[in-house]
Amino acid sequence: KTSVLIMFLSLFFSSTVEISSLDESHISLVNKTWKFGEGEHSVEFIKNMIRYLPTCCVLDTDGQPVAWILTYNYCALGMLYTQPEHRGKGYAKILISAISKKLHTQGYPVFCFIEEENQHSFRIFNSLGFTEEPSYRAAWFNFNQFG
């Protein structure tokens, strides 16, 4: 599988892009594109993910991320995002494959949570060999602050 991944990467990447990790200069970019990004709490949350957990991104020729994926503190993959003008180039699959391989070789489980209505992400992860666990469902709640 390693040689297939290397061949896959070489087919998609030209000299105009590179894979890297996110750094703290990318916090606001990730925050503004994250569905739940709002205020100081989400900025601090993303900052800690970038500082202490594996991330992966595709950089353009100016060194700016055009697609990325992060790892939550409970080890799930998340915040996968590709900027609209860069979609359809296979970046999401490449990032998922790269970070999954890294986590797996370090002995971590490789999994994600996908919102049921997000069929696009479901198809991407499924095409990479991820399987659904129908006996497990997670729910997150967001409460408004009163006062």
Secondary structure, DSSP 8 states (H G I E B T S, - for coil): -HHHHHHHHHHH--TT-EEE---GGGHHHHHHHSTT--HHHHHHHHHHHHHHS-EEEEE-TTS-EEEEEEE-TTS-EEEEEE-GGGTTSSHHHHHHHHHHHHHHHTT----B---TT-HHHHHHHHHTT----TT------------
